[in-house]
Amino acid sequence: METIIFKYILCVIVYVMFWAPSNANAIDDIEPTTEKKAFISADGDITLGGVFPIHEYSGASTSGGNGCVDNFNEGRGIQRLQAMLFALKEINKNDDILEGVHLGYHIIDSCGRETYALEQALDFVRWSMNQHSSNTEYSCSGGAQLIERNQPKPIVAVIGGAYTSVSVQIANLLRMFKITQVSYASTGSQLSEKPRFEYFARTVSPDQYQAEVLVEIARRFNWTYVSTIASKGDYGEKGIKQFELKARLYNICIAHSEPLIDTNTMATYRAALLQLDKKKNARAVMMFLRMEDARGILQATKDLNLEGRFIYIAADGWGKTKQVVNDLNYIAEGSLTIEFPSAPIADFDNYYTNLRPPQNRFFDEFWEKKFNCSLQVSAIRRLCTGNETLKDNYKADSKIQMTISAVQSVAKALNNMRNEKCPGDTGKLCKALSQIRGEEFYRPYLLKVEFNDSHGHKVKFDENGDYLSGYEIFNYKKDPTDGVYKYINVGNWRDRRLEMDPSNITFHPRVFHTDWVHHPRTGSSEVPMSVCSTPCNPGQAKMQNEGSPCCWFCQTCADNERLSNNGSSCTPCQSEYWPTDDKTSCYQLTKEFLEWGEIYSVIPVAVAVSGIICTILTIVVFIYYNETPLVKASGRELCFILLTGILCCYALTFALVAPPSVVVCGFQRFGLGTSFALVYSALFTKTNRIDRIFHSARMTACRPKYISPLSQVAISLSIVGVQVAAIVLWMIIDPPGTRAFIPDPTQKLVILKCKIEDTTLMISLIYDMVLIILCTVYAVRTRNIPENFNEAKFIGFTMYTTCIIWLSFVPLYFGVGSVSDVKIQITTLS
């Protein structure tokens, strides 16, 4: 678009320079291609240009038309126009500024349209090109005095335009002729670029700061997933681009970016909203819209019954303009808007509200339109009565102060230039100021101007011609005092810091309607959410969706897992560790073991103590009656080995229930197999002796070998020696110690056990099992011996019972896993 307009500018300039009439009377003969020229002017020693959107832009050109409609833009057009005239009037009567010099003006209507404004702005170029060169001499024959007729004064500086897109095109034209431009409302960031806009300055802050305010508002409400919508042109497109760039720095994601076209209708506004509505979780909509586009979006919101669906946060294109919300108050309720700091200017308010026609062409036409009357006798309209007044429902535009400051900055810069170049000159302009060019005025004087406006705010330009004025934040809502919809100031942004209390902000009544809320409200929060995904609960990982850092799904970590990679994944804790309640780290678990005071310890220990007592008493009895025939007949040597084994088995209980240690585990490993070996070796030797005696008696009268007491002891101890040798070798190869046993990694349990696997322990008892089986076999073989040897029957009964106990012990021992089961395991082994 800019390329096309730039080519158009070049063509026009060539025409102006080579074919345009050069005499003064020809100025009015050069008409724009539009239907009529739209300007007002007044003579002065120095002339300032002005560009204002007097009429509204229709958004679509009709055949042969220019897109302007008869509707007047009172706030941004008429009020700002009159603000410039007011400022010029005050300056002209102030002897402290340009004493003796009268400032004139040439003001055009831009209609908010780039091409139309560009055609109108050619007046500024023609006026500057038709001035007399200071190096040219003129004379009249006969010595008569040279009289200049209708010679326009060159344009020293242009005040305007309002819209960035208009200012960009006019600035491109004025730069070629080195004409200074000071805008009161154009905020586009590209206008700060030097030397592209070499002679451009403004009394408002550029959009990069406004975009920063929008980002800060989103951050204050924790809105991380937002949509954007922008008007066609430099203001909207460049402004929203600045917002998106700054939003990414704070991980604010753009759900959808909707650009409007140049010629919008209600159909395009509705289509844009339907696109935004597809992103259900994006409630906040950041808007860089021109005033007419903002109103169109509100109207479309009403048409589509989307009240409360979106939270509109708008830049100064909407600001606190009444035209945007007229008859759409309920739709706009809860919106947040940004505007430059402004306060009532009593002198201007009094000046404006007391204006009466005739004033100038634009004002008079506005008067007729506003009051639907005619200043001249007309068959179409009634005659104005003179009782009409602008005081009713008057509200000053938010950029009146900026317009006045723009005019004052040029006037003060001219005053400084005059004082320097024409010292002591208090009358008309000196010759040095007859021709003022941008390169000798813009940087040396305009950018060095510094003064306080009517509110005491310092007006000062930076090296790019920008003015950092700060912003005010408004919430459109019902005033609780009178119930009238108003823009209520709820915060400000100064020195690049946002000051805003969210509790003062009221959102749309339907903002929490079930049709729009797709995330549960957190607590009693009155702030609507605009996030792609809600925060995960403690212990849940944020699993990112590809392409968007703001969208994720929550995955619950397993009981033994902690959050890793900044909470984006779950990782198991290392062995013997367990995650904290918030899953952010792991801590070492305390190892569990059987305590002396537990029931699982008390019962085995009680049984063991009873058994030890009984066994010792039995041994004492045997010793006391050691020489009696009964004791001798029972095989006292083997009985002592058997009782020793039984005593060791009972004593082993204390090692089994004691807290595991190297010593305890050594006793367990050695004592378990050896104790059983002592018991069953004695029983095996005894049953084998009985079997051999009776079976040999049937076959021969010879006495069987190795049935003497000494032989029986030697056989028994040899059998035990095999077990002891195996255990000693095992302990050498695998020394005793402790280990952490984790039955299930997903359970919060670590058991302190001896460093021996359960299967290995069972393998170590195989030798004892073989002895048990052999004992049982011999018990069966000797079941029919004479009654005088009934000891064999009791041994048989004992072995049958032992087999049953061991068969039930093995699955019980291996089928445990939890800490309570391990206690059962130890108890059963005891």
Sequence and secondary structure as in RCSB ss.txt:
>XXXX:A:sequence
METIIFKYILCVIVYVMFWAPSNANAIDDIEPTTEKKAFISADGDITLGGVFPIHEYSGASTSGGNGCVDNFNEG
RGIQRLQAMLFALKEINKNDDILEGVHLGYHIIDSCGRETYALEQALDFVRWSMNQHSSNTEYSCSGGAQLIERN
QPKPIVAVIGGAYTSVSVQIANLLRMFKITQVSYASTGSQLSEKPRFEYFARTVSPDQYQAEVLVEIARRFNWTY
VSTIASKGDYGEKGIKQFELKARLYNICIAHSEPLIDTNTMATYRAALLQLDKKKNARAVMMFLRMEDARGILQA
TKDLNLEGRFIYIAADGWGKTKQVVNDLNYIAEGSLTIEFPSAPIADFDNYYTNLRPPQNRFFDEFWEKKFNCSL
QVSAIRRLCTGNETLKDNYKADSKIQMTISAVQSVAKALNNMRNEKCPGDTGKLCKALSQIRGEEFYRPYLLKVE
FNDSHGHKVKFDENGDYLSGYEIFNYKKDPTDGVYKYINVGNWRDRRLEMDPSNITFHPRVFHTDWVHHPRTGSS
EVPMSVCSTPCNPGQAKMQNEGSPCCWFCQTCADNERLSNNGSSCTPCQSEYWPTDDKTSCYQLTKEFLEWGEIY
SVIPVAVAVSGIICTILTIVVFIYYNETPLVKASGRELCFILLTGILCCYALTFALVAPPSVVVCGFQRFGLGTS
FALVYSALFTKTNRIDRIFHSARMTACRPKYISPLSQVAISLSIVGVQVAAIVLWMIIDPPGTRAFIPDPTQKLV
ILKCKIEDTTLMISLIYDMVLIILCTVYAVRTRNIPENFNEAKFIGFTMYTTCIIWLSFVPLYFGVGSVSDVKIQ
ITTLS
>XXXX:A:secstr
 HHHHHHHHHHHHHHHHHTS  SGGGGGG   SSSS  EEEE  SEEEEEEE  EEE SS  TT  SEEEEE II
IIIIHHHHHHHHHHHHHT TTSSTT  EEEEEEE TT HHHHHHHHHHHHHHHHTS  TT     GGG      S
    EEEEE  SSHHHHHHHHHHHHHTT EEEESS   GGGG TTTTTTEEESS  HHHHHHHHHHHHHHTT  E
EEEEE SSHHHHHHHHHHHHHHHHTT EEEEEEE  SS  HHHHHHHHHHHHTSTT  EEEEE  HHHHHHHHHH
HHHTT TTT EEEE TTTTT HHHHTT HHHHTT EEEE      HHHHHHHHT  S S HHHHHHHHHHHTEES
S  SSSEE  S   S TT    TTHHHHHHHHHHHHHHHHHHHHHHSTT  SS  GGGSS  HHHHTTTTGGG E
EE TTS EEE  TTS     EEEEEEEE TTT  EEEEEEEEEETTEEEE GGG    TTTT TTT  S   TT 
 S    SS    TTEEEEEETTEEEEEEEEE  TTEEEETTTTEEEE  TTEEE TTSS EEE   B   TTSHH
HHHHHHHHHHHHHHHHHHHHHHHHTTTSHHHHHT HHHHHHHHHHHHHHHHHHHHHHS   HHHHHHHHHHHHHH
HHHHHHHHHHHHHHHHHHHHHHHH SS  SS SHHHHHHHHHHHHHHHHHHHHHHHHHS   EEEE S TTSS  
EEEESS HHHHHHHTHHHHHHHHHHHHHHHHTTTS GGGTHHHHHHHHHHHHHHHHHHHHHHHHT  SHHHHHHH
HHHH 
